[in-house]
Amino acid sequence: MKKLLILMLSASLLIGLVGCKGKTDTQEQESTLTSAESSAVPVKESSEPKKETSKAEASKQEASKAEASKQEASKAEASKVVSKTDSSAADTSETEISKTESSETETSVEESTESEVSEESIEESLVLESSAVSETSEEESEAEESSEDSQTEESIPAPKPPVALSGDTVDAAWFDDAVFVGDSVTLKLSYYADNGSLGNATFLCAGSLGYNNAQMGLYEEGNVHPVLYGEKVTVFGGLSQLQPKKIFVMLGMNDIGLYGVDGAIEGMKTLTSQISQSCPDAMIYIQSVTPMLENMQLTDLNNRTIAEFDSKVQPICQQRGYIYLDIASAVEDGSGALIYDYCGDPTAMGLHFSDAGCDAWVSYLKSHVA
């Protein structure tokens, strides 16, 4: 059995090999025939494909040219579109720029107008504020003046009832509790009073002293304050220390020449108010400024301005309750000038007293103070 199978397989293999060989020979023969045919007709078979290839290539080239032409046309159209777009964009940009510039101009004009209106408003506001400030300042000034007037009125002591003078002559002892306040004219009287004619009266006087500079500070530069018990004091400081019962004041000669009559009067009002505050219980006597020699008068300080000052002092004394003493009437020559014999410096200033002038002065005091 096995042998039979082996034989069958071997036969199959042989048949297969023979078939393959036959096919191979047939293929070789076909190849030989094909080769022979190719060699027999070489031109016709080779030229036709070339022609077809040339036509195909030409067609391809025309197609390529057509495509290139289309692309160029497309690019040209695109360029035109871009150009139109750019032109339109440029026009639009210019229009927008123009509009922007116009808008900015209008805005600038509006801002300028607003600025001008604002400036006008500010100016009007400033004017109004200035006016308001001015009105406020005027009101404050008026209030301050009113306050000052009120304070001045408050600082002035209430007027004392008028003193009924008996007209009797007093002796020297009557002046023991008196203080004399004055300038260099009174300074001469203090020397004269060393003879006891005015008792133990105290003197607060100094050369060049006046109603105005008597109000300077104790250590203020240029002050001419009097000396009391070896120490410099202000007038009201010395009076506060002494607390006299009677105060005799003769100032103004040095004020008239420096401040004029009105300036001297203002100084008189202020200083006498301070004196009243320093010594509220004292009787205050205001002595007139005495005249000068006729030939020694000055432009600002002369017998006319002295008389004017004295005439303005009298009503103040009456209003405030001071006793006014007209010493000038006791030493003038009838024409308003100082009697020559009463002058202690006829060749110098022509206004200080001699001993004879002081004697006339003391006599007047003794007969007009009580």
C-alpha positions as CSV (number, residue, x, y, z in Angstrom):
1,M,0.0,0.0,0.0
2,K,2.7,2.4,1.0
3,K,4.6,1.6,-2.1
4,L,1.6,2.4,-4.1
5,L,1.3,5.9,-2.5
6,I,4.9,6.6,-3.0
7,L,4.6,5.8,-6.7
8,M,1.6,8.0,-7.1
9,L,3.4,11.0,-5.4
10,S,6.4,10.5,-7.6
11,A,4.3,10.4,-10.7
12,S,2.6,13.6,-9.7
13,L,5.9,15.4,-9.2
14,L,7.2,14.3,-12.6
15,I,4.0,15.5,-14.3
16,G,4.4,18.9,-12.5
17,L,8.0,19.3,-13.6
18,V,7.2,18.5,-17.2
19,G,4.3,21.0,-17.2
20,C,6.6,23.7,-15.8
21,K,9.2,23.0,-18.4
22,G,6.6,23.2,-21.2
23,K,5.4,26.5,-20.0
24,T,8.9,27.8,-19.8
25,D,9.7,26.8,-23.4
26,T,6.4,28.3,-24.6
27,Q,7.3,31.6,-22.9
28,E,10.8,31.5,-24.4
29,Q,9.3,30.9,-27.8
30,E,6.8,33.8,-27.4
31,S,9.6,36.0,-26.3
32,T,11.7,35.1,-29.3
33,L,8.8,35.7,-31.7
34,T,8.1,39.1,-30.0
35,S,11.7,40.0,-30.3
36,A,11.7,39.0,-34.0
37,E,8.6,41.1,-34.7
38,S,10.1,44.1,-33.0
39,S,13.2,43.9,-35.0
40,A,11.3,43.4,-38.3
41,V,9.1,46.7,-38.0
42,P,11.2,49.2,-35.9
43,V,10.2,52.5,-37.3
44,K,6.4,52.4,-37.3
45,E,6.1,51.1,-33.7
46,S,8.6,53.6,-32.2
47,S,7.4,56.8,-34.0
48,E,3.8,56.6,-33.0
49,P,4.5,56.7,-29.3
50,K,6.9,59.6,-29.7
51,K,4.2,61.5,-31.6
52,E,1.7,60.8,-28.8
53,T,4.3,61.7,-26.2
54,S,5.0,65.1,-28.0
55,K,1.3,65.8,-28.2
56,A,0.9,65.0,-24.6
57,E,3.8,67.3,-23.6
58,A,2.5,70.1,-25.8
59,S,-0.9,69.7,-24.3
60,K,0.6,69.8,-20.9
61,Q,2.6,72.9,-21.7
62,E,-0.5,74.7,-23.1
63,A,-2.3,73.7,-20.0
64,S,0.6,75.0,-17.9
65,K,0.6,78.3,-19.9
66,A,-3.2,78.5,-19.6
67,E,-2.9,77.9,-15.9
68,A,-0.1,80.5,-15.6
69,S,-2.1,83.0,-17.6
70,K,-5.1,82.4,-15.3
71,Q,-2.8,82.8,-12.3
72,E,-1.4,86.0,-13.7
73,A,-4.9,87.3,-14.5
74,S,-6.0,86.3,-11.0
75,K,-3.0,88.1,-9.6
76,A,-3.7,91.2,-11.7
77,E,-7.3,91.2,-10.5
78,A,-6.2,90.6,-7.0
79,S,-3.7,93.5,-7.4
80,K,-6.5,95.7,-8.8
81,V,-8.7,94.7,-5.8
82,V,-5.8,95.4,-3.4
83,S,-5.1,98.7,-5.2
84,K,-8.8,99.6,-5.0
85,T,-8.8,98.4,-1.4
86,D,-5.7,100.4,-0.6
87,S,-7.1,103.4,-2.4
88,S,-10.4,103.0,-0.6
89,A,-8.6,102.5,2.6
90,A,-6.4,105.5,1.9
91,D,-9.5,107.6,1.1
92,T,-11.2,106.2,4.1
93,S,-8.1,106.9,6.2
94,E,-7.8,110.5,4.8
95,T,-11.5,111.0,5.4
96,E,-11.2,109.6,9.0
97,I,-8.0,111.7,9.5
98,S,-9.9,114.8,8.2
99,K,-12.8,113.9,10.4
100,T,-10.5,113.4,13.3
101,E,-8.7,116.7,12.6
102,S,-12.0,118.4,12.2
103,S,-13.3,116.8,15.4
104,E,-10.1,117.7,17.2
105,T,-10.4,121.3,15.9
106,E,-14.0,121.4,17.0
107,T,-12.9,119.9,20.3
108,S,-10.1,122.4,20.6
109,V,-12.5,125.3,19.7
110,E,-14.9,123.9,22.3
111,E,-12.2,123.5,24.8
112,S,-10.9,127.0,24.0
113,T,-14.4,128.4,24.3
114,E,-14.9,126.4,27.5
115,S,-11.5,127.6,28.7
116,E,-12.4,131.2,27.9
117,V,-15.8,130.7,29.6
118,S,-14.0,129.0,32.5
119,E,-11.5,131.9,32.7
120,E,-14.3,134.4,32.6
121,S,-16.1,132.4,35.3
122,I,-12.9,132.3,37.3
123,E,-12.4,136.0,36.9
124,E,-16.0,136.6,37.8
125,S,-15.6,134.3,40.7
126,L,-12.4,136.0,41.8
127,V,-14.0,139.4,41.5
128,L,-16.9,138.1,43.5
129,E,-14.6,136.5,46.1
130,S,-12.5,139.7,46.1
131,S,-15.6,141.7,46.6
132,A,-16.8,139.3,49.3
133,V,-13.3,139.4,51.0
134,S,-13.3,143.2,50.7
135,E,-16.8,143.4,52.2
136,T,-15.7,141.0,54.9
137,S,-12.6,142.9,55.5
138,E,-14.6,146.1,55.7
139,E,-17.0,144.5,58.1
140,E,-14.1,143.1,60.1
141,S,-12.4,146.5,60.0
142,E,-15.6,148.2,61.1
143,A,-16.0,145.5,63.8
144,E,-12.4,146.0,65.0
145,E,-12.8,149.8,65.0
146,S,-16.0,149.4,66.9
147,S,-14.3,147.0,69.3
148,E,-11.3,149.4,69.6
149,D,-13.7,152.3,70.2
150,S,-15.5,150.1,72.7
151,Q,-12.2,149.1,74.4
152,T,-11.1,152.7,74.4
153,E,-14.3,153.8,75.9
154,E,-14.0,151.0,78.5
155,S,-10.4,152.0,79.2
156,I,-11.4,155.6,79.9
157,P,-12.5,155.9,83.5
158,A,-16.0,157.3,84.1
159,P,-15.9,161.1,84.3
160,K,-15.5,162.4,87.8
161,P,-17.9,165.1,89.0
162,P,-16.5,168.6,88.5
163,V,-14.4,169.8,91.4
164,A,-15.6,173.0,93.0
165,L,-12.5,175.0,93.6
166,S,-12.6,177.3,96.5
167,G,-10.1,179.7,95.0
168,D,-8.2,179.7,98.3
169,T,-4.4,179.6,98.2
170,V,-2.8,176.4,99.4
171,D,0.5,176.1,101.2
172,A,3.5,174.0,100.1
173,A,2.5,171.0,102.3
174,W,-0.6,170.6,100.1
175,F,1.7,169.2,97.4
176,D,3.3,166.5,99.6
177,D,1.2,163.7,98.0
178,A,1.5,165.1,94.5
179,V,3.5,163.9,91.5
180,F,4.6,166.2,88.6
181,V,4.9,164.5,85.2
182,G,6.7,166.5,82.5
183,D,9.5,167.3,80.1
184,S,12.5,169.6,80.4
185,V,10.3,172.5,81.3
186,T,9.0,170.7,84.4
187,L,12.6,169.5,85.0
188,K,13.5,173.1,85.6
189,L,10.6,173.4,88.0
190,S,11.9,170.4,90.0
191,Y,15.2,172.2,90.5
192,Y,13.4,175.3,91.6
193,A,11.1,173.3,94.0
194,D,14.2,172.3,96.0
195,N,13.5,175.5,97.9
196,G,10.5,173.8,99.4
197,S,7.9,175.9,97.6
198,L,6.0,172.7,96.5
199,G,6.5,170.8,99.7
200,N,7.6,167.2,99.2
201,A,6.2,166.8,95.8
202,T,7.7,164.0,93.6
203,F,8.8,164.6,90.0
204,L,8.7,162.1,87.1
205,C,10.2,164.2,84.3
206,A,12.9,163.9,81.7
207,G,14.2,166.0,78.8
208,S,12.4,165.4,75.5
209,L,9.6,163.4,77.2
210,G,6.2,163.6,75.5
211,Y,2.8,162.1,75.5
212,N,3.8,159.6,72.7
213,N,7.3,158.5,73.7
214,A,6.2,158.1,77.3
215,Q,4.3,155.0,76.1
216,M,7.4,153.3,74.8
217,G,8.7,150.1,76.5
218,L,11.0,150.4,79.4
219,Y,13.9,148.9,77.5
220,E,12.9,150.1,74.1
221,E,15.6,151.7,72.1
222,G,15.4,155.5,72.1
223,N,13.3,155.8,75.2
224,V,13.6,158.8,77.5
225,H,11.8,157.6,80.5
226,P,12.3,159.3,83.9
227,V,14.3,158.1,86.8
228,L,12.7,157.3,90.2
229,Y,14.9,156.5,93.2
230,G,17.8,155.9,90.9
231,E,16.0,153.5,88.5
232,K,14.5,154.2,85.1
233,V,10.7,153.8,85.1
234,T,7.8,154.5,82.8
235,V,5.4,157.2,83.7
236,F,2.5,154.9,84.6
237,G,5.0,152.4,86.2
238,G,6.3,155.1,88.5
239,L,2.8,156.4,89.3
240,S,1.6,152.8,90.0
241,Q,4.5,152.5,92.5
242,L,3.9,155.9,94.1
243,Q,0.1,156.0,94.1
244,P,-0.2,159.7,94.6
245,K,-3.4,161.6,95.4
246,K,-2.7,164.3,92.9
247,I,-1.0,164.1,89.5
248,F,0.1,167.2,87.6
249,V,0.9,166.6,83.9
250,M,2.6,169.0,81.5
251,L,3.5,167.4,78.2
252,G,3.0,168.1,74.6
253,M,5.8,170.5,73.7
254,N,7.9,167.7,72.2
255,D,4.8,166.0,70.5
256,I,3.6,169.1,68.6
257,G,6.8,169.4,66.7
258,L,7.1,165.7,65.8
259,Y,3.5,164.6,65.4
260,G,1.5,167.8,64.8
261,V,-1.3,169.0,67.0
262,D,-3.6,166.1,66.3
263,G,-0.9,163.5,66.9
264,A,-0.1,165.2,70.2
265,I,-3.8,165.1,71.2
266,E,-4.1,161.4,70.4
267,G,-1.0,160.7,72.5
268,M,-2.5,162.8,75.3
269,K,-5.7,160.8,75.3
270,T,-3.9,157.5,75.5
271,L,-1.3,158.4,78.2
272,T,-3.9,160.1,80.5
273,S,-6.1,157.0,80.2
274,Q,-3.2,154.8,81.3
275,I,-2.5,157.2,84.1
276,S,-6.1,157.0,85.2
277,Q,-5.9,153.2,85.2
278,S,-2.6,153.3,87.2
279,C,-4.0,155.6,89.9
280,P,-7.8,155.4,89.8
281,D,-8.2,157.4,93.0
282,A,-5.9,160.3,92.1
283,M,-7.1,163.7,91.0
284,I,-5.5,164.5,87.6
285,Y,-4.5,168.0,86.7
286,I,-3.6,168.8,83.1
287,Q,-1.4,171.8,82.7
288,S,-1.3,173.8,79.5
289,V,1.8,173.9,77.3
290,T,3.5,177.2,77.9
291,P,4.5,179.6,75.0
292,M,7.9,180.4,73.5
293,L,9.7,183.7,73.0
294,E,8.4,185.6,70.0
295,N,11.7,185.4,68.1
296,M,12.4,181.7,68.8
297,Q,9.3,180.2,67.1
298,L,9.7,177.3,64.7
299,T,7.8,176.2,61.7
300,D,5.9,173.3,63.4
301,L,6.4,174.3,67.0
302,N,5.3,177.9,67.6
303,N,2.9,179.9,69.8
304,R,0.0,179.3,67.3
305,T,0.3,175.5,67.3
306,I,0.8,175.5,71.1
307,A,-2.4,177.6,71.6
308,E,-4.3,175.3,69.2
309,F,-3.1,172.2,71.2
310,D,-4.2,173.8,74.5
311,S,-7.6,174.7,73.1
312,K,-8.2,171.1,72.1
313,V,-7.1,169.7,75.5
314,Q,-9.6,171.7,77.5
315,P,-12.8,169.9,76.3
316,I,-11.1,166.5,76.8
317,C,-10.3,167.4,80.4
318,Q,-13.9,168.6,80.9
319,Q,-15.2,165.3,79.4
320,R,-13.0,163.1,81.5
321,G,-13.2,165.0,84.7
322,Y,-9.6,166.3,84.7
323,I,-8.8,169.7,86.1
324,Y,-7.3,172.0,83.4
325,L,-4.7,174.5,84.6
326,D,-4.0,177.4,82.2
327,I,-0.4,178.0,83.2
328,A,0.2,179.8,79.8
329,S,-2.0,182.6,80.9
330,A,0.3,183.3,83.9
331,V,3.5,183.6,81.9
332,E,2.6,185.1,78.5
333,D,3.1,188.7,77.6
334,G,-0.4,189.5,76.3
335,S,0.4,188.7,72.7
336,G,0.7,185.0,73.3
337,A,4.5,184.9,73.7
338,L,6.6,184.0,76.7
339,I,7.6,187.0,78.9
340,Y,11.2,187.6,78.2
341,D,12.2,187.7,81.9
342,Y,10.5,184.4,82.5
343,C,12.7,182.7,79.9
344,G,15.8,180.8,81.1
345,D,17.3,180.2,77.6
346,P,16.5,183.3,75.5
347,T,19.5,182.7,73.2
348,A,19.0,178.9,72.9
349,M,15.5,177.5,72.6
350,G,13.5,180.4,74.2
351,L,11.0,178.1,76.0
352,H,12.5,177.0,79.3
353,F,11.9,179.0,82.5
354,S,14.0,181.1,84.6
355,D,13.6,181.2,88.4
356,A,11.2,184.2,87.9
357,G,9.1,182.1,85.5
358,C,9.0,179.2,88.0
359,D,8.0,181.5,90.8
360,A,5.0,182.7,88.7
361,W,4.2,179.2,87.9
362,V,4.1,178.0,91.5
363,S,2.0,181.0,92.5
364,Y,-0.6,180.1,89.9
365,L,-0.7,176.5,91.1
366,K,-1.2,177.5,94.7
367,S,-4.1,179.7,93.9
368,H,-5.9,177.4,91.4
369,V,-5.7,173.9,92.6
370,A,-8.2,174.0,95.5
